[in-house]
Amino acid sequence: MTAADDPNYQLDVPEGAFDSVAMITITPLTVDDFPHTADATLRFVAGVDVDLGGQRAQKEIHLTVPA
C-alpha cells in the first residue's frame, strides 16, 4: 500500500507490515518544530512526524520526501 495524502510525502507500506489495521498519520514539520538549531552550514530540506497509531511495523516501511 502507498499512502500519500500530501503529494510531497509518500509512505510505502508492504502487506503484512502491521498485525491489524493501522491509522497512519504523516505531519509535515518546519525547521522551527525541532528543539535544536541546525548547523548554519546545513540546509533544512524536510521534516515529518510519522505516527503509526501506536503500532510497530513488522516489516520495513519507506518514506519518500521532496529533495
N, C-alpha and C positions, 0 to 999 in steps of 0.2 A: 504494500500500500504506500502511496505517496500522499503526504499531507502538505497543502500549500494554500492557506487562507490568504497570505500575503505573497504576491508573486516574487518578492525578493528573497524569500526563505523557503526552502523545501526540505522536508524531513522524510527520508525513505525508511520505512518500517517493514521488515520482512514478515511473512506469515509465520505465526507461532512465536513472535517476539514477546508476547505477554500471555500470561495464564488466562486472562479474561479480558473483556472489552476494556480498553483504556481510553480515557479522555485526556488527550494531549493538547497542551496549550503552548504556543510559541509567542513570546512577548519581545518585540524589538527593544533594545536598550540604547541609550545615548552614553557618551563619554561621562556625563555628569552622574550617571547611575552607579558608577564604580567608586569605591571608597578611597582609592589611592590615585594620585596624579601620575599619569604615564610619563615616561621619559620624553623630554621635548624632542628628541631625535626620532621618535616613533610617531607614526600617523595612525589615528584611530580609524579602523575600517568598518567594523560592525560588531555588535554585541547582541546576544539574545539570552533570554531565560527560557529553558525548555522544561516545562512541568509535565511529568509523566503520570500525573494523577495519583501519586502515592505508590505507584508500582515500580518494579525494577525490570528492565528489559532482559530477557533471557538470550537474546541474540543482538548482534551489533545493529545499531541504527545510525544513519548517516544524515548529517545536517549540511546543506549547501547554503552558503551566504554570498551576497554580492562582493565582488572584488573591488 
